[in-house]
Amino acid sequence: MRRSAFYIALPLATLFGCGGPRYYPIEGQVVWAETGTAAIELKGGFVEFESADHLLSGRGEIGPDGRFQIMTVKPNDGLPPGEYGVVVIQPPSQFEKPERLIDVKYERFAHSGLKAQVQARSKNSVSITVERPKPKS
């Protein structure tokens, strides 16, 4: 009986802080590649970080100034150190055919080309650069 309790308690302890990975806050801003200015048009969209190493992801809502904070479990808790793939998801639209604000490639981890490194420090600051969609020929 005691042995089976150990095998249940060990994963729970790892999950809830006893020996589990430490999280570090991540804040940043989404900017336009063309101008280097804040992507304020993306307010209400999301930035998401994903790690294959940690089997973990975190996301943050884009604010009116293009800024975001990544959360995993609670607000601004961040993520463990490591390299993350990044996607930017434009805000949802109430219209049937939403206008594309960013190139669709940024909404898929396999195609975005965006990466971020999370360091073991009190605050990680990242800039995510995106492009507008290419005009249709």
ChimeraX commands (.cxc) that place a marker at each C-alpha (Angstrom):
marker #1 position 0.00,0.00,0.00 radius 0.5
marker #1 position 2.77,2.47,0.90 radius 0.5
marker #1 position 4.65,1.74,-2.32 radius 0.5
marker #1 position 1.63,2.58,-4.50 radius 0.5
marker #1 position 1.10,5.84,-2.57 radius 0.5
marker #1 position 4.72,6.77,-3.35 radius 0.5
marker #1 position 4.19,6.24,-7.10 radius 0.5
marker #1 position 1.13,8.49,-6.99 radius 0.5
marker #1 position 2.72,11.19,-4.80 radius 0.5
marker #1 position 5.96,11.51,-6.78 radius 0.5
marker #1 position 4.41,12.76,-10.05 radius 0.5
marker #1 position 2.07,15.06,-8.10 radius 0.5
marker #1 position 5.01,16.56,-6.18 radius 0.5
marker #1 position 6.86,17.16,-9.44 radius 0.5
marker #1 position 3.81,18.82,-10.96 radius 0.5
marker #1 position 3.14,21.11,-8.03 radius 0.5
marker #1 position 6.58,22.45,-7.25 radius 0.5
marker #1 position 8.66,19.92,-5.36 radius 0.5
marker #1 position 11.39,19.44,-7.95 radius 0.5
marker #1 position 9.34,20.62,-10.94 radius 0.5
marker #1 position 10.57,23.23,-13.40 radius 0.5
marker #1 position 10.69,26.83,-12.26 radius 0.5
marker #1 position 8.75,29.38,-14.29 radius 0.5
marker #1 position 10.06,32.81,-15.29 radius 0.5
marker #1 position 7.92,35.79,-16.39 radius 0.5
marker #1 position 7.85,36.69,-20.08 radius 0.5
marker #1 position 6.65,39.99,-21.45 radius 0.5
marker #1 position 6.98,41.41,-24.88 radius 0.5
marker #1 position 5.57,43.35,-27.76 radius 0.5
marker #1 position 4.43,42.43,-31.25 radius 0.5
marker #1 position 5.82,44.84,-33.87 radius 0.5
marker #1 position 5.44,45.28,-37.62 radius 0.5
marker #1 position 8.47,44.26,-39.72 radius 0.5
marker #1 position 7.85,47.10,-42.17 radius 0.5
marker #1 position 7.99,49.96,-39.66 radius 0.5
marker #1 position 9.18,48.55,-36.33 radius 0.5
marker #1 position 6.10,50.08,-34.70 radius 0.5
marker #1 position 3.77,48.36,-32.23 radius 0.5
marker #1 position 1.18,46.11,-33.90 radius 0.5
marker #1 position -1.75,47.85,-32.20 radius 0.5
marker #1 position -4.13,46.43,-34.81 radius 0.5
marker #1 position -3.63,42.98,-33.23 radius 0.5
marker #1 position -5.27,44.03,-29.92 radius 0.5
marker #1 position -7.31,41.08,-28.64 radius 0.5
marker #1 position -5.19,38.52,-30.51 radius 0.5
marker #1 position -2.79,36.11,-28.83 radius 0.5
marker #1 position 0.88,35.21,-28.67 radius 0.5
marker #1 position 1.54,31.57,-27.82 radius 0.5
marker #1 position 4.83,29.88,-26.85 radius 0.5
marker #1 position 5.25,26.11,-27.20 radius 0.5
marker #1 position 8.10,23.81,-26.14 radius 0.5
marker #1 position 8.60,20.23,-27.28 radius 0.5
marker #1 position 11.21,19.77,-24.51 radius 0.5
marker #1 position 8.81,20.66,-21.70 radius 0.5
marker #1 position 5.60,19.47,-23.41 radius 0.5
marker #1 position 4.21,22.81,-22.32 radius 0.5
marker #1 position 2.73,25.97,-23.78 radius 0.5
marker #1 position 1.75,29.39,-22.53 radius 0.5
marker #1 position -0.14,32.28,-24.05 radius 0.5
marker #1 position -0.83,35.94,-23.59 radius 0.5
marker #1 position -3.40,38.34,-24.97 radius 0.5
marker #1 position -2.12,41.23,-27.08 radius 0.5
marker #1 position -3.01,44.57,-25.51 radius 0.5
marker #1 position -3.81,47.94,-27.14 radius 0.5
marker #1 position -0.10,48.82,-27.27 radius 0.5
marker #1 position 0.92,45.48,-28.86 radius 0.5
marker #1 position 2.25,44.21,-25.51 radius 0.5
marker #1 position 1.62,40.80,-23.95 radius 0.5
marker #1 position 2.53,38.73,-20.88 radius 0.5
marker #1 position 2.76,34.95,-21.12 radius 0.5
marker #1 position 0.84,32.82,-18.64 radius 0.5
marker #1 position 0.72,29.07,-18.20 radius 0.5
marker #1 position -1.35,28.46,-15.06 radius 0.5
marker #1 position -1.78,31.88,-13.45 radius 0.5
marker #1 position -1.34,35.45,-14.76 radius 0.5
marker #1 position 2.23,36.30,-15.79 radius 0.5
marker #1 position 3.75,33.12,-14.35 radius 0.5
marker #1 position 5.73,32.59,-17.57 radius 0.5
marker #1 position 7.47,29.39,-18.60 radius 0.5
marker #1 position 10.52,27.27,-17.70 radius 0.5
marker #1 position 13.84,28.20,-19.35 radius 0.5
marker #1 position 14.41,26.90,-22.87 radius 0.5
marker #1 position 13.70,27.53,-26.53 radius 0.5
marker #1 position 10.11,27.99,-27.64 radius 0.5
marker #1 position 8.32,28.13,-30.94 radius 0.5
marker #1 position 6.03,31.15,-31.18 radius 0.5
marker #1 position 2.79,31.87,-33.02 radius 0.5
marker #1 position 0.74,35.05,-33.26 radius 0.5
marker #1 position -3.00,34.67,-33.66 radius 0.5
marker #1 position -4.90,37.66,-34.94 radius 0.5
marker #1 position -7.99,38.83,-33.01 radius 0.5
marker #1 position -11.23,36.99,-33.72 radius 0.5
marker #1 position -13.62,38.73,-36.07 radius 0.5
marker #1 position -17.37,39.02,-35.86 radius 0.5
marker #1 position -17.55,38.93,-39.63 radius 0.5
marker #1 position -17.98,35.81,-41.76 radius 0.5
marker #1 position -14.76,36.46,-43.74 radius 0.5
marker #1 position -12.33,38.28,-41.44 radius 0.5
marker #1 position -9.77,40.63,-42.91 radius 0.5
marker #1 position -6.25,39.21,-42.66 radius 0.5
marker #1 position -4.13,41.50,-40.48 radius 0.5
marker #1 position -1.01,39.30,-40.46 radius 0.5
marker #1 position 0.39,36.71,-42.81 radius 0.5
marker #1 position -1.34,33.38,-42.08 radius 0.5
marker #1 position 2.06,31.66,-41.61 radius 0.5
marker #1 position 2.37,33.24,-38.14 radius 0.5
marker #1 position -0.61,31.25,-36.87 radius 0.5
marker #1 position 1.08,27.82,-37.21 radius 0.5
marker #1 position 4.11,26.64,-35.23 radius 0.5
marker #1 position 5.40,24.65,-38.21 radius 0.5
marker #1 position 5.45,27.73,-40.48 radius 0.5
marker #1 position 5.82,30.84,-38.31 radius 0.5
marker #1 position 9.62,30.80,-38.13 radius 0.5
marker #1 position 9.30,32.63,-34.80 radius 0.5
marker #1 position 11.41,31.49,-31.84 radius 0.5
marker #1 position 12.03,32.84,-28.35 radius 0.5
marker #1 position 14.54,31.92,-25.69 radius 0.5
marker #1 position 13.39,31.97,-22.05 radius 0.5
marker #1 position 16.21,32.53,-19.58 radius 0.5
marker #1 position 16.34,31.74,-15.87 radius 0.5
marker #1 position 15.99,35.35,-14.70 radius 0.5
marker #1 position 13.41,37.54,-13.06 radius 0.5
marker #1 position 11.99,38.92,-16.31 radius 0.5
marker #1 position 12.31,37.93,-19.97 radius 0.5
marker #1 position 11.52,40.58,-22.54 radius 0.5
marker #1 position 10.97,39.62,-26.19 radius 0.5
marker #1 position 10.04,41.41,-29.37 radius 0.5
marker #1 position 7.97,39.45,-31.90 radius 0.5
marker #1 position 8.19,40.80,-35.45 radius 0.5
marker #1 position 5.40,39.99,-37.91 radius 0.5
marker #1 position 4.51,41.00,-41.46 radius 0.5
marker #1 position 1.21,41.98,-42.96 radius 0.5
marker #1 position -0.25,39.61,-45.57 radius 0.5
marker #1 position 1.15,39.83,-49.07 radius 0.5
marker #1 position -1.21,41.52,-51.54 radius 0.5
marker #1 position -2.96,39.05,-53.85 radius 0.5
marker #1 position -1.77,39.30,-57.43 radius 0.5
marker link #1:1,2 radius 0.2
marker link #1:2,3 radius 0.2
marker link #1:3,4 radius 0.2
marker link #1:4,5 radius 0.2
marker link #1:5,6 radius 0.2
marker link #1:6,7 radius 0.2
marker link #1:7,8 radius 0.2
marker link #1:8,9 radius 0.2
marker link #1:9,10 radius 0.2
marker link #1:10,11 radius 0.2
marker link #1:11,12 radius 0.2
marker link #1:12,13 radius 0.2
marker link #1:13,14 radius 0.2
marker link #1:14,15 radius 0.2
marker link #1:15,16 radius 0.2
marker link #1:16,17 radius 0.2
marker link #1:17,18 radius 0.2
marker link #1:18,19 radius 0.2
marker link #1:19,20 radius 0.2
marker link #1:20,21 radius 0.2
marker link #1:21,22 radius 0.2
marker link #1:22,23 radius 0.2
marker link #1:23,24 radius 0.2
marker link #1:24,25 radius 0.2
marker link #1:25,26 radius 0.2
marker link #1:26,27 radius 0.2
marker link #1:27,28 radius 0.2
marker link #1:28,29 radius 0.2
marker link #1:29,30 radius 0.2
marker link #1:30,31 radius 0.2
marker link #1:31,32 radius 0.2
marker link #1:32,33 radius 0.2
marker link #1:33,34 radius 0.2
marker link #1:34,35 radius 0.2
marker link #1:35,36 radius 0.2
marker link #1:36,37 radius 0.2
marker link #1:37,38 radius 0.2
marker link #1:38,39 radius 0.2
marker link #1:39,40 radius 0.2
marker link #1:40,41 radius 0.2
marker link #1:41,42 radius 0.2
marker link #1:42,43 radius 0.2
marker link #1:43,44 radius 0.2
marker link #1:44,45 radius 0.2
marker link #1:45,46 radius 0.2
marker link #1:46,47 radius 0.2
marker link #1:47,48 radius 0.2
marker link #1:48,49 radius 0.2
marker link #1:49,50 radius 0.2
marker link #1:50,51 radius 0.2
marker link #1:51,52 radius 0.2
marker link #1:52,53 radius 0.2
marker link #1:53,54 radius 0.2
marker link #1:54,55 radius 0.2
marker link #1:55,56 radius 0.2
marker link #1:56,57 radius 0.2
marker link #1:57,58 radius 0.2
marker link #1:58,59 radius 0.2
marker link #1:59,60 radius 0.2
marker link #1:60,61 radius 0.2
marker link #1:61,62 radius 0.2
marker link #1:62,63 radius 0.2
marker link #1:63,64 radius 0.2
marker link #1:64,65 radius 0.2
marker link #1:65,66 radius 0.2
marker link #1:66,67 radius 0.2
marker link #1:67,68 radius 0.2
marker link #1:68,69 radius 0.2
marker link #1:69,70 radius 0.2
marker link #1:70,71 radius 0.2
marker link #1:71,72 radius 0.2
marker link #1:72,73 radius 0.2
marker link #1:73,74 radius 0.2
marker link #1:74,75 radius 0.2
marker link #1:75,76 radius 0.2
marker link #1:76,77 radius 0.2
marker link #1:77,78 radius 0.2
marker link #1:78,79 radius 0.2
marker link #1:79,80 radius 0.2
marker link #1:80,81 radius 0.2
marker link #1:81,82 radius 0.2
marker link #1:82,83 radius 0.2
marker link #1:83,84 radius 0.2
marker link #1:84,85 radius 0.2
marker link #1:85,86 radius 0.2
marker link #1:86,87 radius 0.2
marker link #1:87,88 radius 0.2
marker link #1:88,89 radius 0.2
marker link #1:89,90 radius 0.2
marker link #1:90,91 radius 0.2
marker link #1:91,92 radius 0.2
marker link #1:92,93 radius 0.2
marker link #1:93,94 radius 0.2
marker link #1:94,95 radius 0.2
marker link #1:95,96 radius 0.2
marker link #1:96,97 radius 0.2
marker link #1:97,98 radius 0.2
marker link #1:98,99 radius 0.2
marker link #1:99,100 radius 0.2
marker link #1:100,101 radius 0.2
marker link #1:101,102 radius 0.2
marker link #1:102,103 radius 0.2
marker link #1:103,104 radius 0.2
marker link #1:104,105 radius 0.2
marker link #1:105,106 radius 0.2
marker link #1:106,107 radius 0.2
marker link #1:107,108 radius 0.2
marker link #1:108,109 radius 0.2
marker link #1:109,110 radius 0.2
marker link #1:110,111 radius 0.2
marker link #1:111,112 radius 0.2
marker link #1:112,113 radius 0.2
marker link #1:113,114 radius 0.2
marker link #1:114,115 radius 0.2
marker link #1:115,116 radius 0.2
marker link #1:116,117 radius 0.2
marker link #1:117,118 radius 0.2
marker link #1:118,119 radius 0.2
marker link #1:119,120 radius 0.2
marker link #1:120,121 radius 0.2
marker link #1:121,122 radius 0.2
marker link #1:122,123 radius 0.2
marker link #1:123,124 radius 0.2
marker link #1:124,125 radius 0.2
marker link #1:125,126 radius 0.2
marker link #1:126,127 radius 0.2
marker link #1:127,128 radius 0.2
marker link #1:128,129 radius 0.2
marker link #1:129,130 radius 0.2
marker link #1:130,131 radius 0.2
marker link #1:131,132 radius 0.2
marker link #1:132,133 radius 0.2
marker link #1:133,134 radius 0.2
marker link #1:134,135 radius 0.2
marker link #1:135,136 radius 0.2
marker link #1:136,137 radius 0.2
view
